[in-house]
Amino acid sequence: MIKLKAGGIHNLFRFLKASVGEISQITWPTKRELIGYLIAVVIVSAIITAYIYGLDKLFITLQIKLSGIR
């Protein structure tokens, strides 16, 4: 069982109130910015995936040719 120190609940509520205050000061991205970030992440992810796929195919081909399989 978790034991709280004296004033533990008070400290918890004070922490939560301060957290809500900090979150309200954040400048959230607009919908247009968010879509732009999403597109950038998808494009970069696709490029990295294609690069790793290409390296994988290259190493498989080299392994097959060097080991004489097939």
C-alpha positions in Angstrom: 0.0 0.0 0.0 1.2 3.5 -0.8 1.6 5.8 2.1 1.4 9.5 1.5 3.3 11.9 3.7 1.4 14.6 5.5 0.2 17.1 3.0 0.7 14.6 0.2 -2.7 15.1 -1.4 -2.3 18.9 -1.0 1.1 18.7 -2.8 -0.5 16.5 -5.6 -3.3 19.0 -6.2 -0.8 21.9 -6.2 1.4 20.0 -8.8 -1.7 19.3 -11.0 -2.8 22.9 -10.8 0.7 24.1 -11.8 0.8 21.5 -14.6 -2.5 22.8 -16.1 -1.1 26.3 -15.8 2.0 25.4 -17.7 0.1 23.5 -20.4 -2.2 26.5 -21.0 1.0 28.6 -21.9 2.0 26.2 -24.7 1.7 27.5 -28.2 0.0 24.6 -30.0 0.6 24.1 -33.7 -2.3 25.0 -36.1 -4.0 22.4 -38.1 -2.1 23.4 -41.2 1.3 23.2 -39.4 0.3 19.8 -38.0 -0.5 18.5 -41.4 2.8 19.8 -42.7 4.7 18.1 -39.9 2.8 14.9 -40.6 3.6 15.0 -44.3 7.3 15.7 -43.5 7.4 12.7 -41.1 5.8 10.3 -43.7 8.2 11.4 -46.5 11.3 11.1 -44.3 10.1 7.7 -43.0 9.5 6.5 -46.6 13.0 7.6 -47.7 14.7 5.9 -44.7 12.6 2.8 -45.3 13.6 2.7 -49.0 17.3 3.2 -48.1 17.3 0.4 -45.5 15.4 -1.9 -48.0 18.0 -1.2 -50.6 20.8 -1.9 -48.3 19.1 -5.2 -47.2 18.7 -6.3 -50.8 22.3 -5.3 -51.6 23.7 -7.4 -48.7 21.5 -10.4 -49.5 22.7 -10.3 -53.1 26.3 -10.0 -52.0 25.9 -12.9 -49.5 24.3 -15.1 -52.2 27.1 -14.3 -54.7 29.9 -14.7 -52.2 28.6 -17.9 -50.7 27.7 -19.6 -54.0 24.2 -20.3 -53.0 21.9 -21.0 -56.0 
